[in-house]
């Protein structure tokens, strides 16, 4: 009897959870609310809490992202010895050199590296959507928040936008590298970040969807090939690629450039690609750069 009740509850939760971006649109149009509000109300209903309580939890996660960036220690190295200094090196380069991508993008890259290193060094991070992709969303949102005069409430709303995108991807495809390759982790994180920053910049519902779709398409097919089975190489630097890609996708969308393939269909295509991906390229540490001579050497040394 108890198992039956739990199954019924699970089925109800699955029905409440958004299955597509078009479902989000339908609720927004029906109730005349914004993207972020639809996601907040859905979250509150799904977990049977008040919208205010949902907001408090999202604000807590936003604060954890801010704290995580500040907690980075350039002298701290992961137990494997593979990563740790990258965030500090990029930060110094941004101050003393002339970054090819410009000063602002150098800051985005720095934040992405810091958070990736924090994860490898067992510091507190926000998995958005996963620990391996924890640097993408803060690189895009925290950097913008600290660079420009943006109300914190706007950033928390953007977190809901990102969460809504992540929820749909989880329902239609996957978020784990073991299921669909790194396109499911860094790719999803990039799509979430692209949608979130597009919202912050005043983008429409359609522009939010286009930004996400373009970010996902740019990273479709990205394999998960952790050297030595650790979430360090190439994972930490891959966060930079996801963050920069999100910014580019957002700028294209805000410029009026559209994705000819709707975002829901892009997510479906991502699932298809992931399902066809060989198991050696799905977090097993066998294929890709993990299978290279140097990758194999590092793996043996770690053992």
C-alpha positions, 0 to 999 in steps of 0.5 A: 500500500505504501509503495503504491502511494509513493508511485502515485505521488511520483506520477503526480510529480512527473505530470506537474514537471514541465515536459517542454518549453512549449508547456512553459510558454502555454502557462505563461500565456494562459496566466499572463506571467513571465518565464521565471514565474511559471517555473517558480509556481511549478516548483512550489506546486511540485514540492508542495511549498509556498512560492515564497519558500521556493524563492528563499531556496533559490536565493540560497543557491544564488548566494552559494554561487557567490560564496563559491567564487569568493572561496577559490584559493589559487594555491590549493591543488586537487589531490591528483595534482592535475588542477587547481591553479587555473583560475588564478593563472587566468585572473593574473593574465587578465590583469597583466596581459591583453586577453584576446577575448577582451577584459570582460570575457576574461573575467567570465573565463576566470570564474568558470575555472575557479568554480571547476577547480573548487569542485576538483578540490572538494569545495562547496559548489552548486551543481547546475546542472551537475558538479562537472558543469558547476562553473558555467552558470556562475561564470555567466551570471555572477560575472555579470552581476558584479560587473553591472548594476543589476538588482539581485532579484533579477539574478534570482529570477534568471536562476529560475529560467535556468532551472526551467530549462534544465528541468525540460532537458532532464525530462526530454533527454539527460543531464548525466555524462554517463547517459549522454556524454558531456553534451548533457553536462556542459552542453546543458549548463551552457543552454541554461546559462544562455537562456538565463543571461538572455532573460537578464538582458531583457530578451523575450520568451522566444529569444530565451528559447533561441539562445538555449537552442543555439548553445545546445547545438554548438555543443551537441555531440560533446563526449564525456572523457574524464582522464583517470575517471576524475572530474578534472581533465578536460572537465575544468577547462571545458567549463570555460567553453560552455560559458563562452558559448553561452555568451555567444548564443545569447548575443546572437539571440539578442541580435535577432538571430534565430534557431531554425530548429525549435529548442524542444526539437534540439533537446530531442536531437541531443537525446538521440545523439547521446543514445547513439554515443559509444559507451567509451565516450560516456564517462567511462574514462576509456575513449576520447582524451582519456584514451590518449597515450598521455591520458592513459599514463596519467590514469595509471599514475593515479592508480 
